[in-house]
Amino acid sequence: MQYPLIHPNGTSPQRLLDDYCLAANAVRAAIEAVEMAAPNLRDYYPLEPACWNTAIREHQARMDRLRSVLAELEQLAEYACDWADGKGVPVGR
């Protein structure tokens, strides 16, 4: 993952942290909403049996992608938090 370089002419660590946390909270809300939209067997049983399995696999893939985005945002937030707390060290340097 490419982390931002924290420097005097760039975005402040606190602003980065706030933005990453805001984005992470939005993804958490999306995860909850997508989970509520999970396939229900009663909407698929009139179709071929394979349709239900496909719907479940597709739903799980959506959830996995959202969880992956959340994990990345949490890593970025932790990085920015370290800088905001004065413990930051450039990544990959």
PyMOL Python script that loads the backbone (N, CA, C, O; Angstrom):
from pymol import cmd

cmd.read_pdbstr("""\
ATOM      1  N   MET A   1       0.855  -1.179   0.000  1.00  0.00           N
ATOM      2  CA  MET A   1       0.000   0.000   0.000  1.00  0.00           C
ATOM      3  C   MET A   1       0.893   1.230   0.000  1.00  0.00           C
ATOM      4  O   MET A   1       1.916   1.275   0.683  1.00  0.00           O
ATOM      5  N   GLN A   2       0.495   2.205  -0.762  1.00  0.00           N
ATOM      6  CA  GLN A   2       1.244   3.453  -0.810  1.00  0.00           C
ATOM      7  C   GLN A   2       0.709   4.396   0.268  1.00  0.00           C
ATOM      8  O   GLN A   2      -0.437   4.841   0.211  1.00  0.00           O
ATOM      9  N   TYR A   3       1.554   4.689   1.238  1.00  0.00           N
ATOM     10  CA  TYR A   3       1.195   5.632   2.300  1.00  0.00           C
ATOM     11  C   TYR A   3       1.601   7.033   1.873  1.00  0.00           C
ATOM     12  O   TYR A   3       2.560   7.196   1.119  1.00  0.00           O
ATOM     13  N   PRO A   4       0.883   8.048   2.346  1.00  0.00           N
ATOM     14  CA  PRO A   4       1.271   9.420   1.994  1.00  0.00           C
ATOM     15  C   PRO A   4       2.546   9.822   2.727  1.00  0.00           C
ATOM     16  O   PRO A   4       2.852   9.303   3.801  1.00  0.00           O
ATOM     17  N   LEU A   5       3.267  10.733   2.142  1.00  0.00           N
ATOM     18  CA  LEU A   5       4.437  11.297   2.806  1.00  0.00           C
ATOM     19  C   LEU A   5       3.959  12.484   3.635  1.00  0.00           C
ATOM     20  O   LEU A   5       3.425  13.453   3.094  1.00  0.00           O
ATOM     21  N   ILE A   6       4.147  12.407   4.908  1.00  0.00           N
ATOM     22  CA  ILE A   6       3.758  13.502   5.799  1.00  0.00           C
ATOM     23  C   ILE A   6       4.890  14.527   5.775  1.00  0.00           C
ATOM     24  O   ILE A   6       6.035  14.216   6.105  1.00  0.00           O
ATOM     25  N   HIS A   7       4.554  15.742   5.383  1.00  0.00           N
ATOM     26  CA  HIS A   7       5.561  16.803   5.329  1.00  0.00           C
ATOM     27  C   HIS A   7       4.862  18.149   5.526  1.00  0.00           C
ATOM     28  O   HIS A   7       3.640  18.235   5.414  1.00  0.00           O
ATOM     29  N   PRO A   8       5.634  19.200   5.818  1.00  0.00           N
ATOM     30  CA  PRO A   8       5.032  20.493   6.165  1.00  0.00           C
ATOM     31  C   PRO A   8       4.119  21.096   5.107  1.00  0.00           C
ATOM     32  O   PRO A   8       3.192  21.828   5.454  1.00  0.00           O
ATOM     33  N   ASN A   9       4.350  20.810   3.825  1.00  0.00           N
ATOM     34  CA  ASN A   9       3.520  21.403   2.778  1.00  0.00           C
ATOM     35  C   ASN A   9       2.340  20.520   2.382  1.00  0.00           C
ATOM     36  O   ASN A   9       1.565  20.880   1.497  1.00  0.00           O
ATOM     37  N   GLY A  10       2.203  19.369   3.034  1.00  0.00           N
ATOM     38  CA  GLY A  10       1.133  18.443   2.695  1.00  0.00           C
ATOM     39  C   GLY A  10      -0.014  18.532   3.686  1.00  0.00           C
ATOM     40  O   GLY A  10      -0.074  19.433   4.524  1.00  0.00           O
ATOM     41  N   THR A  11      -0.910  17.586   3.569  1.00  0.00           N
ATOM     42  CA  THR A  11      -2.051  17.509   4.469  1.00  0.00           C
ATOM     43  C   THR A  11      -1.565  17.127   5.863  1.00  0.00           C
ATOM     44  O   THR A  11      -0.678  16.286   6.012  1.00  0.00           O
ATOM     45  N   SER A  12      -2.141  17.738   6.858  1.00  0.00           N
ATOM     46  CA  SER A  12      -1.703  17.457   8.224  1.00  0.00           C
ATOM     47  C   SER A  12      -2.073  16.029   8.619  1.00  0.00           C
ATOM     48  O   SER A  12      -3.059  15.481   8.127  1.00  0.00           O
ATOM     49  N   PRO A  13      -1.280  15.428   9.511  1.00  0.00           N
ATOM     50  CA  PRO A  13      -1.599  14.080   9.973  1.00  0.00           C
ATOM     51  C   PRO A  13      -3.004  13.989  10.575  1.00  0.00           C
ATOM     52  O   PRO A  13      -3.714  13.007  10.361  1.00  0.00           O
ATOM     53  N   GLN A  14      -3.397  15.019  11.328  1.00  0.00           N
ATOM     54  CA  GLN A  14      -4.720  14.982  11.947  1.00  0.00           C
ATOM     55  C   GLN A  14      -5.826  15.018  10.900  1.00  0.00           C
ATOM     56  O   GLN A  14      -6.836  14.327  11.039  1.00  0.00           O
ATOM     57  N   ARG A  15      -5.643  15.815   9.859  1.00  0.00           N
ATOM     58  CA  ARG A  15      -6.648  15.884   8.791  1.00  0.00           C
ATOM     59  C   ARG A  15      -6.734  14.549   8.052  1.00  0.00           C
ATOM     60  O   ARG A  15      -7.825  14.073   7.735  1.00  0.00           O
ATOM     61  N   LEU A  16      -5.569  13.949   7.780  1.00  0.00           N
ATOM     62  CA  LEU A  16      -5.559  12.629   7.142  1.00  0.00           C
ATOM     63  C   LEU A  16      -6.285  11.621   8.017  1.00  0.00           C
ATOM     64  O   LEU A  16      -7.105  10.842   7.530  1.00  0.00           O
ATOM     65  N   LEU A  17      -5.983  11.639   9.300  1.00  0.00           N
ATOM     66  CA  LEU A  17      -6.628  10.718  10.234  1.00  0.00           C
ATOM     67  C   LEU A  17      -8.142  10.922  10.226  1.00  0.00           C
ATOM     68  O   LEU A  17      -8.906   9.959  10.152  1.00  0.00           O
ATOM     69  N   ASP A  18      -8.562  12.169  10.303  1.00  0.00           N
ATOM     70  CA  ASP A  18     -10.000  12.461  10.290  1.00  0.00           C
ATOM     71  C   ASP A  18     -10.662  11.961   9.000  1.00  0.00           C
ATOM     72  O   ASP A  18     -11.744  11.376   9.035  1.00  0.00           O
ATOM     73  N   ASP A  19     -10.006  12.197   7.874  1.00  0.00           N
ATOM     74  CA  ASP A  19     -10.563  11.771   6.585  1.00  0.00           C
ATOM     75  C   ASP A  19     -10.632  10.254   6.476  1.00  0.00           C
ATOM     76  O   ASP A  19     -11.635   9.708   6.017  1.00  0.00           O
ATOM     77  N   TYR A  20      -9.572   9.571   6.894  1.00  0.00           N
ATOM     78  CA  TYR A  20      -9.571   8.103   6.836  1.00  0.00           C
ATOM     79  C   TYR A  20     -10.631   7.524   7.769  1.00  0.00           C
ATOM     80  O   TYR A  20     -11.307   6.556   7.420  1.00  0.00           O
ATOM     81  N   CYS A  21     -10.773   8.108   8.940  1.00  0.00           N
ATOM     82  CA  CYS A  21     -11.792   7.618   9.878  1.00  0.00           C
ATOM     83  C   CYS A  21     -13.199   7.849   9.333  1.00  0.00           C
ATOM     84  O   CYS A  21     -14.064   6.982   9.460  1.00  0.00           O
ATOM     85  N   LEU A  22     -13.426   8.994   8.737  1.00  0.00           N
ATOM     86  CA  LEU A  22     -14.726   9.281   8.126  1.00  0.00           C
ATOM     87  C   LEU A  22     -15.029   8.276   7.012  1.00  0.00           C
ATOM     88  O   LEU A  22     -16.137   7.746   6.923  1.00  0.00           O
ATOM     89  N   ALA A  23     -14.037   8.025   6.172  1.00  0.00           N
ATOM     90  CA  ALA A  23     -14.215   7.061   5.079  1.00  0.00           C
ATOM     91  C   ALA A  23     -14.445   5.652   5.635  1.00  0.00           C
ATOM     92  O   ALA A  23     -15.298   4.922   5.131  1.00  0.00           O
ATOM     93  N   ALA A  24     -13.695   5.269   6.664  1.00  0.00           N
ATOM     94  CA  ALA A  24     -13.862   3.941   7.262  1.00  0.00           C
ATOM     95  C   ALA A  24     -15.255   3.789   7.858  1.00  0.00           C
ATOM     96  O   ALA A  24     -15.874   2.733   7.725  1.00  0.00           O
ATOM     97  N   ASN A  25     -15.745   4.821   8.503  1.00  0.00           N
ATOM     98  CA  ASN A  25     -17.100   4.757   9.065  1.00  0.00           C
ATOM     99  C   ASN A  25     -18.150   4.606   7.974  1.00  0.00           C
ATOM    100  O   ASN A  25     -19.143   3.901   8.154  1.00  0.00           O
ATOM    101  N   ALA A  26     -17.930   5.271   6.841  1.00  0.00           N
ATOM    102  CA  ALA A  26     -18.868   5.138   5.718  1.00  0.00           C
ATOM    103  C   ALA A  26     -18.836   3.711   5.166  1.00  0.00           C
ATOM    104  O   ALA A  26     -19.878   3.162   4.808  1.00  0.00           O
ATOM    105  N   VAL A  27     -17.659   3.115   5.098  1.00  0.00           N
ATOM    106  CA  VAL A  27     -17.566   1.738   4.610  1.00  0.00           C
ATOM    107  C   VAL A  27     -18.208   0.781   5.618  1.00  0.00           C
ATOM    108  O   VAL A  27     -18.861  -0.184   5.221  1.00  0.00           O
ATOM    109  N   ARG A  28     -18.028   1.040   6.909  1.00  0.00           N
ATOM    110  CA  ARG A  28     -18.712   0.210   7.918  1.00  0.00           C
ATOM    111  C   ARG A  28     -20.226   0.269   7.726  1.00  0.00           C
ATOM    112  O   ARG A  28     -20.913  -0.750   7.809  1.00  0.00           O
ATOM    113  N   ALA A  29     -20.736   1.471   7.468  1.00  0.00           N
ATOM    114  CA  ALA A  29     -22.175   1.615   7.218  1.00  0.00           C
ATOM    115  C   ALA A  29     -22.578   0.863   5.951  1.00  0.00           C
ATOM    116  O   ALA A  29     -23.641   0.243   5.903  1.00  0.00           O
ATOM    117  N   ALA A  30     -21.728   0.922   4.930  1.00  0.00           N
ATOM    118  CA  ALA A  30     -22.013   0.190   3.696  1.00  0.00           C
ATOM    119  C   ALA A  30     -22.014  -1.317   3.948  1.00  0.00           C
ATOM    120  O   ALA A  30     -22.854  -2.036   3.407  1.00  0.00           O
ATOM    121  N   ILE A  31     -21.085  -1.793   4.762  1.00  0.00           N
ATOM    122  CA  ILE A  31     -21.040  -3.219   5.100  1.00  0.00           C
ATOM    123  C   ILE A  31     -22.349  -3.638   5.766  1.00  0.00           C
ATOM    124  O   ILE A  31     -22.914  -4.681   5.436  1.00  0.00           O
ATOM    125  N   GLU A  32     -22.823  -2.830   6.693  1.00  0.00           N
ATOM    126  CA  GLU A  32     -24.093  -3.143   7.363  1.00  0.00           C
ATOM    127  C   GLU A  32     -25.250  -3.157   6.362  1.00  0.00           C
ATOM    128  O   GLU A  32     -26.099  -4.048   6.397  1.00  0.00           O
ATOM    129  N   ALA A  33     -25.276  -2.166   5.472  1.00  0.00           N
ATOM    130  CA  ALA A  33     -26.365  -2.080   4.498  1.00  0.00           C
ATOM    131  C   ALA A  33     -26.325  -3.248   3.517  1.00  0.00           C
ATOM    132  O   ALA A  33     -27.366  -3.818   3.189  1.00  0.00           O
ATOM    133  N   VAL A  34     -25.146  -3.603   3.053  1.00  0.00           N
ATOM    134  CA  VAL A  34     -25.033  -4.715   2.105  1.00  0.00           C
ATOM    135  C   VAL A  34     -25.370  -6.026   2.809  1.00  0.00           C
ATOM    136  O   VAL A  34     -25.979  -6.910   2.206  1.00  0.00           O
ATOM    137  N   GLU A  35     -24.990  -6.163   4.054  1.00  0.00           N
ATOM    138  CA  GLU A  35     -25.348  -7.364   4.808  1.00  0.00           C
ATOM    139  C   GLU A  35     -26.870  -7.486   4.917  1.00  0.00           C
ATOM    140  O   GLU A  35     -27.410  -8.588   4.818  1.00  0.00           O
ATOM    141  N   MET A  36     -27.554  -6.375   5.117  1.00  0.00           N
ATOM    142  CA  MET A  36     -29.018  -6.404   5.184  1.00  0.00           C
ATOM    143  C   MET A  36     -29.628  -6.810   3.840  1.00  0.00           C
ATOM    144  O   MET A  36     -30.747  -7.320   3.787  1.00  0.00           O
ATOM    145  N   ALA A  37     -28.890  -6.582   2.768  1.00  0.00           N
ATOM    146  CA  ALA A  37     -29.368  -6.924   1.428  1.00  0.00           C
ATOM    147  C   ALA A  37     -28.909  -8.318   0.994  1.00  0.00           C
ATOM    148  O   ALA A  37     -28.897  -8.634  -0.196  1.00  0.00           O
ATOM    149  N   ALA A  38     -28.537  -9.137   1.963  1.00  0.00           N
ATOM    150  CA  ALA A  38     -28.092 -10.496   1.649  1.00  0.00           C
ATOM    151  C   ALA A  38     -29.215 -11.270   0.957  1.00  0.00           C
ATOM    152  O   ALA A  38     -30.393 -11.038   1.229  1.00  0.00           O
ATOM    153  N   PRO A  39     -28.853 -12.166   0.085  1.00  0.00           N
ATOM    154  CA  PRO A  39     -29.872 -12.975  -0.595  1.00  0.00           C
ATOM    155  C   PRO A  39     -30.706 -13.777   0.407  1.00  0.00           C
ATOM    156  O   PRO A  39     -30.203 -14.256   1.424  1.00  0.00           O
ATOM    157  N   ASN A  40     -31.981 -13.906   0.088  1.00  0.00           N
ATOM    158  CA  ASN A  40     -32.891 -14.701   0.910  1.00  0.00           C
ATOM    159  C   ASN A  40     -33.364 -15.868   0.047  1.00  0.00           C
ATOM    160  O   ASN A  40     -33.803 -15.677  -1.087  1.00  0.00           O
ATOM    161  N   LEU A  41     -33.272 -17.059   0.589  1.00  0.00           N
ATOM    162  CA  LEU A  41     -33.598 -18.256  -0.173  1.00  0.00           C
ATOM    163  C   LEU A  41     -34.998 -18.198  -0.789  1.00  0.00           C
ATOM    164  O   LEU A  41     -35.217 -18.724  -1.880  1.00  0.00           O
ATOM    165  N   ARG A  42     -35.932 -17.568  -0.104  1.00  0.00           N
ATOM    166  CA  ARG A  42     -37.302 -17.553  -0.636  1.00  0.00           C
ATOM    167  C   ARG A  42     -37.418 -16.773  -1.939  1.00  0.00           C
ATOM    168  O   ARG A  42     -38.398 -16.912  -2.671  1.00  0.00           O
ATOM    169  N   ASP A  43     -36.396 -15.940  -2.228  1.00  0.00           N
ATOM    170  CA  ASP A  43     -36.391 -15.195  -3.485  1.00  0.00           C
ATOM    171  C   ASP A  43     -35.734 -15.977  -4.617  1.00  0.00           C
ATOM    172  O   ASP A  43     -35.730 -15.529  -5.764  1.00  0.00           O
ATOM    173  N   TYR A  44     -35.184 -17.138  -4.301  1.00  0.00           N
ATOM    174  CA  TYR A  44     -34.438 -17.904  -5.295  1.00  0.00           C
ATOM    175  C   TYR A  44     -34.963 -19.319  -5.515  1.00  0.00           C
ATOM    176  O   TYR A  44     -34.670 -19.922  -6.547  1.00  0.00           O
ATOM    177  N   TYR A  45     -35.728 -19.861  -4.577  1.00  0.00           N
ATOM    178  CA  TYR A  45     -36.112 -21.271  -4.701  1.00  0.00           C
ATOM    179  C   TYR A  45     -36.912 -21.599  -5.954  1.00  0.00           C
ATOM    180  O   TYR A  45     -36.848 -22.738  -6.418  1.00  0.00           O
ATOM    181  N   PRO A  46     -37.677 -20.642  -6.537  1.00  0.00           N
ATOM    182  CA  PRO A  46     -38.374 -21.012  -7.787  1.00  0.00           C
ATOM    183  C   PRO A  46     -37.412 -21.176  -8.972  1.00  0.00           C
ATOM    184  O   PRO A  46     -37.778 -21.754  -9.995  1.00  0.00           O
ATOM    185  N   LEU A  47     -36.201 -20.673  -8.833  1.00  0.00           N
ATOM    186  CA  LEU A  47     -35.220 -20.770  -9.911  1.00  0.00           C
ATOM    187  C   LEU A  47     -34.452 -22.084  -9.803  1.00  0.00           C
ATOM    188  O   LEU A  47     -34.708 -22.897  -8.914  1.00  0.00           O
ATOM    189  N   GLU A  48     -33.533 -22.272 -10.697  1.00  0.00           N
ATOM    190  CA  GLU A  48     -32.671 -23.446 -10.625  1.00  0.00           C
ATOM    191  C   GLU A  48     -31.863 -23.402  -9.321  1.00  0.00           C
ATOM    192  O   GLU A  48     -31.506 -22.317  -8.861  1.00  0.00           O
ATOM    193  N   PRO A  49     -31.570 -24.552  -8.724  1.00  0.00           N
ATOM    194  CA  PRO A  49     -30.825 -24.583  -7.453  1.00  0.00           C
ATOM    195  C   PRO A  49     -29.494 -23.846  -7.521  1.00  0.00           C
ATOM    196  O   PRO A  49     -29.069 -23.255  -6.529  1.00  0.00           O
ATOM    197  N   ALA A  50     -28.835 -23.871  -8.660  1.00  0.00           N
ATOM    198  CA  ALA A  50     -27.538 -23.208  -8.776  1.00  0.00           C
ATOM    199  C   ALA A  50     -27.647 -21.690  -8.600  1.00  0.00           C
ATOM    200  O   ALA A  50     -26.665 -21.047  -8.230  1.00  0.00           O
ATOM    201  N   CYS A  51     -28.794 -21.120  -8.852  1.00  0.00           N
ATOM    202  CA  CYS A  51     -28.975 -19.666  -8.729  1.00  0.00           C
ATOM    203  C   CYS A  51     -28.758 -19.197  -7.294  1.00  0.00           C
ATOM    204  O   CYS A  51     -28.142 -18.155  -7.066  1.00  0.00           O
ATOM    205  N   TRP A  52     -29.254 -19.952  -6.340  1.00  0.00           N
ATOM    206  CA  TRP A  52     -29.081 -19.609  -4.920  1.00  0.00           C
ATOM    207  C   TRP A  52     -27.599 -19.620  -4.554  1.00  0.00           C
ATOM    208  O   TRP A  52     -27.109 -18.700  -3.899  1.00  0.00           O
ATOM    209  N   ASN A  53     -26.895 -20.657  -4.977  1.00  0.00           N
ATOM    210  CA  ASN A  53     -25.467 -20.745  -4.668  1.00  0.00           C
ATOM    211  C   ASN A  53     -24.691 -19.604  -5.308  1.00  0.00           C
ATOM    212  O   ASN A  53     -23.767 -19.061  -4.702  1.00  0.00           O
ATOM    213  N   THR A  54     -25.058 -19.246  -6.515  1.00  0.00           N
ATOM    214  CA  THR A  54     -24.407 -18.129  -7.194  1.00  0.00           C
ATOM    215  C   THR A  54     -24.666 -16.824  -6.449  1.00  0.00           C
ATOM    216  O   THR A  54     -23.749 -16.028  -6.246  1.00  0.00           O
ATOM    217  N   ALA A  55     -25.903 -16.607  -6.045  1.00  0.00           N
ATOM    218  CA  ALA A  55     -26.249 -15.371  -5.323  1.00  0.00           C
ATOM    219  C   ALA A  55     -25.467 -15.260  -4.015  1.00  0.00           C
ATOM    220  O   ALA A  55     -25.000 -14.178  -3.660  1.00  0.00           O
ATOM    221  N   ILE A  56     -25.326 -16.371  -3.303  1.00  0.00           N
ATOM    222  CA  ILE A  56     -24.579 -16.358  -2.039  1.00  0.00           C
ATOM    223  C   ILE A  56     -23.100 -16.060  -2.296  1.00  0.00           C
ATOM    224  O   ILE A  56     -22.493 -15.257  -1.588  1.00  0.00           O
ATOM    225  N   ARG A  57     -22.528 -16.706  -3.307  1.00  0.00           N
ATOM    226  CA  ARG A  57     -21.111 -16.459  -3.632  1.00  0.00           C
ATOM    227  C   ARG A  57     -20.889 -14.998  -4.032  1.00  0.00           C
ATOM    228  O   ARG A  57     -19.914 -14.380  -3.605  1.00  0.00           O
ATOM    229  N   GLU A  58     -21.775 -14.455  -4.835  1.00  0.00           N
ATOM    230  CA  GLU A  58     -21.640 -13.058  -5.258  1.00  0.00           C
ATOM    231  C   GLU A  58     -21.759 -12.113  -4.067  1.00  0.00           C
ATOM    232  O   GLU A  58     -21.010 -11.143  -3.958  1.00  0.00           O
ATOM    233  N   HIS A  59     -22.698 -12.400  -3.183  1.00  0.00           N
ATOM    234  CA  HIS A  59     -22.871 -11.567  -1.992  1.00  0.00           C
ATOM    235  C   HIS A  59     -21.610 -11.616  -1.132  1.00  0.00           C
ATOM    236  O   HIS A  59     -21.132 -10.582  -0.665  1.00  0.00           O
ATOM    237  N   GLN A  60     -21.079 -12.806  -0.927  1.00  0.00           N
ATOM    238  CA  GLN A  60     -19.873 -12.942  -0.110  1.00  0.00           C
ATOM    239  C   GLN A  60     -18.703 -12.199  -0.744  1.00  0.00           C
ATOM    240  O   GLN A  60     -17.902 -11.588  -0.037  1.00  0.00           O
ATOM    241  N   ALA A  61     -18.600 -12.245  -2.060  1.00  0.00           N
ATOM    242  CA  ALA A  61     -17.532 -11.516  -2.750  1.00  0.00           C
ATOM    243  C   ALA A  61     -17.672 -10.004  -2.538  1.00  0.00           C
ATOM    244  O   ALA A  61     -16.678  -9.308  -2.331  1.00  0.00           O
ATOM    245  N   ARG A  62     -18.909  -9.503  -2.590  1.00  0.00           N
ATOM    246  CA  ARG A  62     -19.134  -8.073  -2.312  1.00  0.00           C
ATOM    247  C   ARG A  62     -18.695  -7.728  -0.900  1.00  0.00           C
ATOM    248  O   ARG A  62     -18.015  -6.728  -0.672  1.00  0.00           O
ATOM    249  N   MET A  63     -19.093  -8.570   0.044  1.00  0.00           N
ATOM    250  CA  MET A  63     -18.730  -8.322   1.441  1.00  0.00           C
ATOM    251  C   MET A  63     -17.209  -8.361   1.631  1.00  0.00           C
ATOM    252  O   MET A  63     -16.647  -7.542   2.358  1.00  0.00           O
ATOM    253  N   ASP A  64     -16.563  -9.306   0.982  1.00  0.00           N
ATOM    254  CA  ASP A  64     -15.100  -9.412   1.083  1.00  0.00           C
ATOM    255  C   ASP A  64     -14.413  -8.162   0.545  1.00  0.00           C
ATOM    256  O   ASP A  64     -13.445  -7.679   1.132  1.00  0.00           O
ATOM    257  N   ARG A  65     -14.921  -7.637  -0.582  1.00  0.00           N
ATOM    258  CA  ARG A  65     -14.318  -6.424  -1.137  1.00  0.00           C
ATOM    259  C   ARG A  65     -14.491  -5.239  -0.195  1.00  0.00           C
ATOM    260  O   ARG A  65     -13.560  -4.459   0.001  1.00  0.00           O
ATOM    261  N   LEU A  66     -15.656  -5.105   0.377  1.00  0.00           N
ATOM    262  CA  LEU A  66     -15.875  -4.008   1.329  1.00  0.00           C
ATOM    263  C   LEU A  66     -14.978  -4.162   2.551  1.00  0.00           C
ATOM    264  O   LEU A  66     -14.406  -3.181   3.028  1.00  0.00           O
ATOM    265  N   ARG A  67     -14.852  -5.372   3.055  1.00  0.00           N
ATOM    266  CA  ARG A  67     -13.979  -5.597   4.224  1.00  0.00           C
ATOM    267  C   ARG A  67     -12.521  -5.302   3.883  1.00  0.00           C
ATOM    268  O   ARG A  67     -11.769  -4.820   4.730  1.00  0.00           O
ATOM    269  N   SER A  68     -12.127  -5.588   2.656  1.00  0.00           N
ATOM    270  CA  SER A  68     -10.767  -5.291   2.224  1.00  0.00           C
ATOM    271  C   SER A  68     -10.523  -3.772   2.191  1.00  0.00           C
ATOM    272  O   SER A  68      -9.483  -3.294   2.643  1.00  0.00           O
ATOM    273  N   VAL A  69     -11.479  -3.037   1.660  1.00  0.00           N
ATOM    274  CA  VAL A  69     -11.368  -1.572   1.645  1.00  0.00           C
ATOM    275  C   VAL A  69     -11.306  -1.039   3.072  1.00  0.00           C
ATOM    276  O   VAL A  69     -10.506  -0.152   3.369  1.00  0.00           O
ATOM    277  N   LEU A  70     -12.142  -1.572   3.951  1.00  0.00           N
ATOM    278  CA  LEU A  70     -12.128  -1.136   5.348  1.00  0.00           C
ATOM    279  C   LEU A  70     -10.767  -1.399   5.983  1.00  0.00           C
ATOM    280  O   LEU A  70     -10.243  -0.537   6.687  1.00  0.00           O
ATOM    281  N   ALA A  71     -10.194  -2.561   5.749  1.00  0.00           N
ATOM    282  CA  ALA A  71      -8.887  -2.891   6.320  1.00  0.00           C
ATOM    283  C   ALA A  71      -7.812  -1.913   5.831  1.00  0.00           C
ATOM    284  O   ALA A  71      -6.957  -1.492   6.611  1.00  0.00           O
ATOM    285  N   GLU A  72      -7.852  -1.558   4.560  1.00  0.00           N
ATOM    286  CA  GLU A  72      -6.886  -0.595   4.036  1.00  0.00           C
ATOM    287  C   GLU A  72      -7.059   0.771   4.679  1.00  0.00           C
ATOM    288  O   GLU A  72      -6.076   1.411   5.053  1.00  0.00           O
ATOM    289  N   LEU A  73      -8.290   1.217   4.809  1.00  0.00           N
ATOM    290  CA  LEU A  73      -8.535   2.521   5.440  1.00  0.00           C
ATOM    291  C   LEU A  73      -8.082   2.514   6.899  1.00  0.00           C
ATOM    292  O   LEU A  73      -7.553   3.512   7.390  1.00  0.00           O
ATOM    293  N   GLU A  74      -8.285   1.401   7.585  1.00  0.00           N
ATOM    294  CA  GLU A  74      -7.838   1.303   8.974  1.00  0.00           C
ATOM    295  C   GLU A  74      -6.314   1.358   9.069  1.00  0.00           C
ATOM    296  O   GLU A  74      -5.775   1.952  10.002  1.00  0.00           O
ATOM    297  N   GLN A  75      -5.617   0.746   8.115  1.00  0.00           N
ATOM    298  CA  GLN A  75      -4.152   0.821   8.095  1.00  0.00           C
ATOM    299  C   GLN A  75      -3.690   2.248   7.847  1.00  0.00           C
ATOM    300  O   GLN A  75      -2.763   2.732   8.496  1.00  0.00           O
ATOM    301  N   LEU A  76      -4.340   2.916   6.905  1.00  0.00           N
ATOM    302  CA  LEU A  76      -3.991   4.310   6.630  1.00  0.00           C
ATOM    303  C   LEU A  76      -4.272   5.193   7.843  1.00  0.00           C
ATOM    304  O   LEU A  76      -3.487   6.087   8.156  1.00  0.00           O
ATOM    305  N   ALA A  77      -5.382   4.947   8.520  1.00  0.00           N
ATOM    306  CA  ALA A  77      -5.717   5.733   9.704  1.00  0.00           C
ATOM    307  C   ALA A  77      -4.693   5.498  10.812  1.00  0.00           C
ATOM    308  O   ALA A  77      -4.303   6.438  11.505  1.00  0.00           O
ATOM    309  N   GLU A  78      -4.259   4.263  10.981  1.00  0.00           N
ATOM    310  CA  GLU A  78      -3.254   3.971  12.007  1.00  0.00           C
ATOM    311  C   GLU A  78      -1.942   4.690  11.692  1.00  0.00           C
ATOM    312  O   GLU A  78      -1.283   5.231  12.580  1.00  0.00           O
ATOM    313  N   TYR A  79      -1.583   4.683  10.423  1.00  0.00           N
ATOM    314  CA  TYR A  79      -0.379   5.399   9.982  1.00  0.00           C
ATOM    315  C   TYR A  79      -0.498   6.890  10.304  1.00  0.00           C
ATOM    316  O   TYR A  79       0.420   7.475  10.879  1.00  0.00           O
ATOM    317  N   ALA A  80      -1.619   7.501   9.937  1.00  0.00           N
ATOM    318  CA  ALA A  80      -1.824   8.930  10.202  1.00  0.00           C
ATOM    319  C   ALA A  80      -1.880   9.196  11.696  1.00  0.00           C
ATOM    320  O   ALA A  80      -1.385  10.225  12.157  1.00  0.00           O
ATOM    321  N   CYS A  81      -2.473   8.288  12.459  1.00  0.00           N
ATOM    322  CA  CYS A  81      -2.555   8.451  13.914  1.00  0.00           C
ATOM    323  C   CYS A  81      -1.161   8.473  14.534  1.00  0.00           C
ATOM    324  O   CYS A  81      -0.887   9.278  15.424  1.00  0.00           O
ATOM    325  N   ASP A  82      -0.283   7.590  14.065  1.00  0.00           N
ATOM    326  CA  ASP A  82       1.097   7.588  14.572  1.00  0.00           C
ATOM    327  C   ASP A  82       1.762   8.929  14.314  1.00  0.00           C
ATOM    328  O   ASP A  82       2.480   9.443  15.172  1.00  0.00           O
ATOM    329  N   TRP A  83       1.530   9.496  13.144  1.00  0.00           N
ATOM    330  CA  TRP A  83       2.105  10.803  12.847  1.00  0.00           C
ATOM    331  C   TRP A  83       1.458  11.892  13.701  1.00  0.00           C
ATOM    332  O   TRP A  83       2.148  12.789  14.187  1.00  0.00           O
ATOM    333  N   ALA A  84       0.169  11.822  13.882  1.00  0.00           N
ATOM    334  CA  ALA A  84      -0.524  12.833  14.697  1.00  0.00           C
ATOM    335  C   ALA A  84      -0.040  12.779  16.141  1.00  0.00           C
ATOM    336  O   ALA A  84      -0.002  13.802  16.824  1.00  0.00           O
ATOM    337  N   ASP A  85       0.334  11.574  16.612  1.00  0.00           N
ATOM    338  CA  ASP A  85       0.837  11.409  17.973  1.00  0.00           C
ATOM    339  C   ASP A  85       2.335  11.657  18.079  1.00  0.00           C
ATOM    340  O   ASP A  85       2.905  11.534  19.163  1.00  0.00           O
ATOM    341  N   GLY A  86       2.973  12.003  16.980  1.00  0.00           N
ATOM    342  CA  GLY A  86       4.403  12.268  16.991  1.00  0.00           C
ATOM    343  C   GLY A  86       5.269  11.025  16.951  1.00  0.00           C
ATOM    344  O   GLY A  86       6.467  11.104  17.225  1.00  0.00           O
ATOM    345  N   LYS A  87       4.691   9.875  16.616  1.00  0.00           N
ATOM    346  CA  LYS A  87       5.455   8.630  16.567  1.00  0.00           C
ATOM    347  C   LYS A  87       5.681   8.172  15.140  1.00  0.00           C
ATOM    348  O   LYS A  87       6.135   7.049  14.919  1.00  0.00           O
ATOM    349  N   GLY A  88       5.377   9.006  14.178  1.00  0.00           N
ATOM    350  CA  GLY A  88       5.416   8.579  12.785  1.00  0.00           C
ATOM    351  C   GLY A  88       6.821   8.366  12.258  1.00  0.00           C
ATOM    352  O   GLY A  88       7.754   9.092  12.599  1.00  0.00           O
ATOM    353  N   VAL A  89       6.945   7.355  11.420  1.00  0.00           N
ATOM    354  CA  VAL A  89       8.176   7.043  10.714  1.00  0.00           C
ATOM    355  C   VAL A  89       7.786   6.767   9.262  1.00  0.00           C
ATOM    356  O   VAL A  89       6.889   5.963   9.007  1.00  0.00           O
ATOM    357  N   PRO A  90       8.437   7.413   8.328  1.00  0.00           N
ATOM    358  CA  PRO A  90       8.075   7.173   6.928  1.00  0.00           C
ATOM    359  C   PRO A  90       8.138   5.694   6.589  1.00  0.00           C
ATOM    360  O   PRO A  90       9.099   5.010   6.940  1.00  0.00           O
ATOM    361  N   VAL A  91       7.118   5.203   5.909  1.00  0.00           N
ATOM    362  CA  VAL A  91       7.047   3.816   5.502  1.00  0.00           C
ATOM    363  C   VAL A  91       7.929   3.623   4.275  1.00  0.00           C
ATOM    364  O   VAL A  91       7.885   4.423   3.340  1.00  0.00           O
ATOM    365  N   GLY A  92       8.727   2.563   4.279  1.00  0.00           N
ATOM    366  CA  GLY A  92       9.545   2.244   3.122  1.00  0.00           C
ATOM    367  C   GLY A  92      10.755   3.122   2.955  1.00  0.00           C
ATOM    368  O   GLY A  92      11.317   3.202   1.862  1.00  0.00           O
ATOM    369  N   ARG A  93      11.165   3.776   4.004  1.00  0.00           N
ATOM    370  CA  ARG A  93      12.367   4.630   3.926  1.00  0.00           C
ATOM    371  C   ARG A  93      13.394   4.151   4.896  1.00  0.00           C
ATOM    372  O   ARG A  93      14.476   4.732   4.986  1.00  0.00           O
TER     373      ARG A  93
END
""", "prot")
cmd.dss("prot")
cmd.show_as("cartoon", "prot")
cmd.util.cbc("prot")
cmd.orient("prot")
